[in-house]
Structure formats: structure tokens, C-alpha cells
Amino acid sequence: MSFDDLNSKSFLEELYRQAKGDMQTQVSMYDVGAAMGLVKAEAGSLAEGLMVEGLIELRTLSGGISITGEGLASLGISAPATPSKNDDQRFSDGPLLNAADREILQRLMNVMKTGVSELRGEYSQLEEIVIDLKTIEIQLLSPAPKLVVIRELLRSLHHSFQINANLKVTATLKPLIT
């Protein structure tokens, strides 16, 4: 095991300790590095490498990070199970979608696409819904999809499904847009 591997593992362990094992908790990469005796540049460089490997996730542009499920796995810790009910699911607080957010959004997209096939509204209303769904799909093609864009599109879709009286889809969207 190389020196860099030891530093990476130590960084992950310290992040895990400071976040108290919570994947949603955001910690400053510089605080994690400082606890290891690293200066800001060293901590940033080490964190950048771990982000590329998918072991940590950047939450804020000022250096807020969190550990990912892959990061936990590399430490030999299993990630907590995600809730199975849509009502219990929420997007993360970060500016970008993480892996868990993508999974939630993928399930949600399936519900909405099924909901579109059940609608009998005017063509212009249906077209608006389809365009919003396609815009979400385009956002997901980005290496860094923006959560604020996704939330606004989901608000628009919630409104459109509400107008067309699709209660199943509106109930599914409600907890994710607040």
C-alpha cells in the first residue's frame, strides 16, 4: 500500500468520523485535512482525487464534502438502506445531484412517464409535460446535474399533473418539491 493510499484511507476515515457516519452530513474538506495535519492545498488535492474515484462528493463550492456509499464500502462499512416509500425520500441538500438523488429521480421519472400515458388533457398541456420530462433527461446527461434546475422542473410538472387531476403523480412529487 502506497503513501497516497494510506493518506486517502486516513482522509476517508476522518471524514467518516467527523460526519458521524452520516452520508448526508457535510464536512469541510479543509477541516478533515487539518485534523490529519494537512495544509489546505494538500487537503484539497487529496479530496479531489477521492471525488474522481467517487468515494466522496463535493456538496458546496467552498469545500463542503460528504462520504458516498462507495466511500463507506472502501472502509468496509455498508451504506444504510434507502427508504422504499416515495414519501420518505428526499433529495440531498447539495447543489448537485448525487447517486442517491439520481436513483430517486429515475424512479420518479418512471412514475411520471406512466402518468403521462394516463392523461387526457389538451395537446399543449401534454406537450409541456413531455418537454419538462425531456429537460430533466437532458440535465441528467450533465456530469454535474443541478438540483435547483431539477426541483424547478419538478414543481412545473407537479403543477401540470395537478391541473390534469393525476393525483398519484402529484402525491409522489409533493415531498420532493418542498
Secondary structure as GFF3:
##gff-version 3
##sequence-region A 1 178
A	DSSP	alpha_helix	3	18	.	.	.	ID=ss1
A	DSSP	beta_strand	27	28	.	.	.	ID=ss2
A	DSSP	alpha_helix	29	35	.	.	.	ID=ss3
A	DSSP	alpha_helix	40	52	.	.	.	ID=ss4
A	DSSP	beta_strand	56	58	.	.	.	ID=ss5
A	DSSP	beta_strand	64	67	.	.	.	ID=ss6
A	DSSP	alpha_helix	69	74	.	.	.	ID=ss7
A	DSSP	three_ten_helix	86	88	.	.	.	ID=ss8
A	DSSP	alpha_helix	99	118	.	.	.	ID=ss9
A	DSSP	alpha_helix	123	141	.	.	.	ID=ss10
A	DSSP	alpha_helix	147	163	.	.	.	ID=ss11
A	DSSP	alpha_helix	167	177	.	.	.	ID=ss12
###
